[in-house]
Amino acid sequence: MSRLIVISNRVSRPSKGGEQGGLAVALAAALRQSRGIWVGWSGNVTEKFTGQIAFNEDDGVKTATIDLEEQDVDEYYNGYANKTLWPLFHFRIDIAEYARDFEGGYNRVNQRFADTVSPLVEPDDVLWVHDYHMIPLGQMLRRKGHRNRIGFFLHIPWPPTRLLVSLPHHSKLVETLFAYDVVGFHTEEWLESFRHYVEKEMGGSVDGDHVTLGGRTIQAIACPIGIDAPEFIAASKGEAAAKMQEQVRKSLQDRAMIVGVDRLDYSKGLEERFNGYARFLKDNPDIHRQVVLVQIAPPSRGEVESYQEIRATLDALAGRINGEYSDVDWTPIRYVNQGYPRDQLAGIYRAARIGLVTPLRDGMNLVAKEYVAAQDPEDPGVLILSRFAGAATQLKDALLINPYSPEEMSDAIGKALRMPLEERKRRWQAMMQIIEEQDVSWWRSAFAMRLEDAHKVREPQEA
């Protein structure tokens, strides 16, 4: 069996009952099985980059991490990755920042990763590169002479051509993807946007899953990531979940809970969600005291100005709504700026009558799948889901809404609260079937199968 080397911006070391995300859960088993290595940034800053690798092994998963200089973090991570690519790929060109230093830092750090990984690579290894932080890494590895099978998976949306062309040197960035053997996206929409760009802007050609540019052909596929469904179902029935569920229900005093769990990010539509909930309160004064919105939003990327602004906006908006609608013994919004371990989150989801997942744009959104998986089959809650989340293409039995419309969100909340048990069960069963069939193991296997089929030997990328 070929060894797997995973390369991503950050490495998530396995932990019991921790806050590991979907990527960590997805890849840990494959790394164990193949004696593989997960390579990434440690999250630490060093005065001078040395390329020194810190090796660790936790629960059978080997990791290799490097420290970056402060300038690297400013230009590569806070800069090009999170001020340029993230907003652009989430259709927010109005707040995307284009700075030459950002692009230079991005390429410099990718080259540092290539230099670091290169000595670790054996001829039969399969390399799997993840996300927008590492787009050019495959080309840099090819230039170092590696002819291994190399795959790339994008965990965020791919923007339409009309937006992507606003990026300086956009064609140069996209061309680097043709160093990979397989490039994966979550949905057919993101895949189609990629194909359209290659055909219309670069003069490439598309033949089914094969996309050709300048004599190089890659497989470009849609392969939606899932959750570890059995693990999450088990967690929702565990002791930690039961304790949290009981704690939440006691504090609610028989009120129906609407839950939102999102990283504090403008792409998640939190301001629009609060406004939609406020519209629901305005439209339904007779049930004010019967419902509470619990929004869990741990902060992220605090060094980026746009993230500071969204936090200030939400603080003010939650305060205004609570000030307008609260009573002495009822507060309509509980706004929590901290995260919870997955087993406790499972209990929070299970206690909620409604899961409100309303991003303005999202590559997938695993919270939607986790909410469904955590439900009691005999009394499931209702998922309200943005039609602009990648998960909407799979979870068609959710109440799909336009998150920009407060009226549509208000109507969906009212419908979910009134929904009969039989309809709730029918919708839940349909979504659960998809979540279990196309879980994280299916995703990993589907992508790995494509990579196995790719040519084991290919010509090195031209310098």
N, C-alpha and C positions, 0 to 999 in steps of 0.2 A: 504494500500500500504506500502511495506517495505521501511524503510528509507535507503538511499544510503550514504555510507561513501567512499569517494574517497581519496586515499593516493598516493602522488607523491613527487618527490624531492622538487619541488617548487610549490607554489600556485599562480595562476594568478587571481587576484581580478578583477571582471568585471568593464569595463570602457566604456564610450561612444566614439566610433571612435578611440580607442586606438590600440596598437600593439599586441593584444592578438593572440596567436597561435591557431592551430587547436584543440588541446586538450581542451583549455579553452572554446572555442566556443561549442565544442561537449558536454561538461559535464554540462554547466551552467543550461540549461533547466531541465535536469534530477534532478539536485540538488534542484532546486526550487520546482519542482513537488513533490519530496519526503521528503521535509524539511531536506535535507541532509546536510552533512558537508564535506568540502574539507580540508584535513590535509596535511601539508608539512613544509619544512624549510622556515623560513622568509627571508633568504638571509643575515641575520645579524649575527655578531659574538659576543659572550659573553665571558667574562674572565673565567667563570666557569659554566658548564652546570647545570641547575636547574630543567629542565623539565617543567618550567612554560609555560603555553599555552596562547597565545594572541588570543582572539576571536574577529572577525569582521563580519559585514554583509554589503554587497554592492549589490544593485540591486536584492535583494532577495536571494543572495547566501551567506551562512555562511561559514566562513573559520576559521581554527584553526592552528596557526603556532608556531614553536619553534625556538629559537636561538641555534646555535651550537658553540662549542669552535673552536679556530683557528686550533688546531691539528685535530679536526674532519674534517674541511674543507680541510686541506692539504692531509689527508690520505684517507678519504672517497670520497670526490668530485673531487678535483684536482688529487688525486692519483688513487685509484682503479677504480672509475667510468670512469674518462676521460683519464688516462694514461694506463690503463690496459684493461678494458672491451670495451670501445669505439673503440680503434684501432683494437683490436682483432675481434670484431663483425663486423667491416667494412673491414675485410680481410687484415689488415695491421699489421701482426705479427712482421714485421721488425722494427716498432717503438713502439710496446707494451712494457711496463715496468712491470716487475714482482718483487714486493717488499713485504716482509712479513708484514711490517708495514702498507702497503696499505690495504691488505686483513684484517688485524686486525681492522683497523679503519672502514672499510666498514661494518664488522659484528657488531662492537660496535655501530655505528650510527643506523643501522637497529634495533638493540635491543632497542636503545633509542626511536625510533619511535614506536616499539611495546609497550614499557612501557607507552608511552605518549597516544597512541590511546586506549589502553586497557580499561581504565575507561570510555571512551566515548561510548563504544560499548554496544548496547542493544541486547537481544537475537534474535530479528527478523531482525536486520540490515543486509543489503547486503554490503559487502566490495569489492571495486574494486581498486586493486593496479596497478600502472603504471610504466613501464619501468625498464631499466637495473640497476638503482640506488637501486631498492627495491626487487631484486629477492628473497632473503631469508626471507623477512618479513612475508610471509604467514606461514612458518614453526614456526617462533617465536611466532606468534599469536596463533597458535594451541597449542604450549607448555604452553601458558598461559591459556589454557582451552576453547578457543573460538571455538564453533562448527557451527558458521554461515557459510552461503555460501560466499566463497571468490574467486574472479576472478583475473587474472593477464593478462595484455596486454603488449606485447613487441613492442615498436615503432621503433625499429631499426632492421637490419637483424639478423638472427640467422646463425652463421658461419658453414661451413661444418665440419664434424667430424675431418678430418685431421688437421684442424686449431685449433679447440676447445681443442684438447688434449694437446696443448702447454701450456694451462693454468694450473698452479699448483692447485691441488685439484679440478679439473674440475668436477669430478663425484659428489663430495660433494655439489657443487653449483647447479648442475642440479637436484640432488635428492630433493633439497628444493622446486622445482616447484611442486612436487607431494603432497604438502600440500594444493594446490589450488584445486578448483573444476573444473574450466575452465581456460585454458591458450590459449591466442589468439596471432596470428601472422598476418601480413599484407597479405602475399602471400603464395601460395602453395609451392613455393620453400623453404621459410624459415621454413614452417611447416614440409616439407619432411626432411630437414636437422636435425630438432629436433627429428623426429621419428627415423631417421637412427642412430643418436647418441645413443638414448635409447636402440634400438635393438642391435647394434653392440658392444657398449662399456659397457652397463650396464646389458645386458641380459634381457631386458624388452620385452614386446609384444605389437603389434599394431593390433587393430580390428576396422577398419574404423576410426571414430573420437576418439575412446577410446584407451588410452595408459595406460598400466599397468606396474607397477614396484613394486616388493616385496609385492604384495597383495593390493596395493593402485592403484586405477584407476581414471584417470582424463579425461576430454574432451579436446583435443587439436584441435584447429580450425584455419582456415584461414578466416579473416574477415577484409577486407581492409577499412581503415578510409577514409572518404570523407570530403568535405568542406560544409559549410552552403551555398549551392548554391543560394537559393533565396536571402539571405542577401548580398552575394557578387555581384550578378547581380544587385541588387538595389543600392549597393554602387558604382558600375561602372557607374551608370546613375545619381549619386547624384552631388550636387554642388561642393564638394571638389574634386571629381574625374574630373569633367568637367574643373575646374580651372587648375588642374595639367596637364591634357591632353593638354589644350591650351598652357600652359606655355612650355611644352616639345616640342610641335610641332613648336612653334615659334622659339625656340632655335635651332631646327634641320634644319630650312630653307629648308623644303621640302625633306630632306634626309630620307631614310628608317632607322628606328631604330631597332636594335637587342637588346633585353633586357635580362639580367641575374640578378636574385635576390637570393642571397644565404648568409647564415651565413658564416663568414670567417673560413673555415674548410677544411682540406685536403681531406675529403671524397667527397667534392662537385666538385672536378675536375676542379678547377679554373685555375690552371697552364696549364692543358691540353686544356682548353677552349681558353685561350689566344693564345696558340700555334696554335690551329686549326683556329682561326680567322686570325692570322698572315699568315697562309698558304693560306687562302682565299684571302687575300690582295695580296699576291705574285702571285696567280693564275689568278687574275682578275684585272689587273692594269687599265682597261678601266672604272671601276665603283668605283674607290677609293673614289671619292668625293661624291658619292651617298649614302653612308651607314655609320652608326656610331654604335659601340657597347657601350651600357651603362651598366656597371656592378656595381650593388649595392651590397656591401659586408660589412655589419656591423661587427666589430670585436667581438670575443667571447673568453672566457677562456684565457684571456691574460696572466695569471700566468703560463700556460703550455708552455714549451719551443717549442714544435712542432708547436704551433699556432703563436708564435712570428716568427718562421722561415718561415711559409707560407706567412705571411704578408710581410716580407722583400723580399721574392722571387717575389711576385706579384707586389710589388712596383717597383722593378727593371725591371720586364718583361714588365709591362705597359709602363714604361719610355723608354725602348729600342724600343718597337714597335712604340710608338708615335714618337720617335726620327727618326726612319727609314722612316716612311710613311707620317708623317704630312706635311701639307702645311701651308702657313701663315694664311689661313682662314678655315682650316679643321683639326680636330684632330680625328683620327680613334677610339680611346678608351677614354671614360669618365669613370673613375674608382672612385667610391664614397664609402667612408668608414663610412657610417651612415645609420640608418634605417629610415623608413617612416611609418606613420600610415596606416592602411589597406585601408581606403577610398582614400588616396592619391596614394597608390600602385595600386589600381584598375584603376586610371586614367593613371598611367605610363604604365601598361599592355595594356590598350586600345589604347594607342598611338603607340604601338610597332608593327611593321610588322612581327617580328619574336620573339618568346619566346625561349631562348636558355637554356635548363635545362639538364645539362650533368654531373650529379654526377658519380663518379667512383663506388659508391655503396650507396644505399639509401633504407631505410625501405619502404617508400612510396614516398614522395616529393609532398607536397600539393601546392607548387608554380606552378607546371605543371597544376594542376586543376584550380587554381585561374586564371592563365593566360587565359585558355580557357573560363572560365566563364565570364571574363571581356570583351570579344571581342564583337564588333558590328556585329550582325547576318548578316547584309547586306554587310559587308566588313571585314570579320574576318582575323586575322593574322594567321601565321603558327607556330605550336609547333614543335621544334626539341628536341627530348627527348632521353636521354641515355637508352639503353636497359637494363642497370643494375640498374635502379630505379624501385622500386616496382610499381610505377604508370604505367610503360610500359606494365604490364600484363592487364591493363584495357584500356589504351589509345592507342590502336593498330593503330589508324588512324593518329597518330603523325608521323613525319619522325624519325624513330628509328635509332640510330647510335651507333657505338662503340666509346666512348669518348677518348679512347687511340689513335685513328687514326686521325691525322690532316687532311689527305686527305679525309676521310669520312665526317668529319665535314665541310670541305671546300665545298665539293660537295653538302651537304645538305643545306648549306646557299645559294649557287647558285640556287639550285632547288626551295627553298622557295621563293626567290626573284622573280623568273620567273613564279611561279605557277599561273595558270589562276584562275579567281574569282570563277568559278563554282566548280573547284576542291577544292579550299579553303573552300567554303561553305559546300561541301559534307563531307570533313574530319571533319570540325568543328561540324556539326550537329551530326555526329556519336559519337564523343567524348562527346558532350554536353548531349546527351541522357544518357550515362553512368553516367556522373557526377551528373545529376539530379536524376536518379533512385537510385544510391548508394551513397547518400550524407551522411552527418555526422549523421543525425537522423536515417537513415537506419543502419549505423554502430553501433550506440549506442543501437538501438533496437535489432539488430541481436545478439549482445553479451549479452545483458540483458536477452533475451529470453533463451539463453543457460544456463545462470546462474540461471534463474527462474526454469528451468527444473532440475537443479542439486539437489542432496539430501539436504533437509533442515537440516537434522541431520546426522553427520558423526562422526566416532570415532576420538577422539583427536589424533593429531600427536604424535608418540612416542618421548619421550625426548632423 
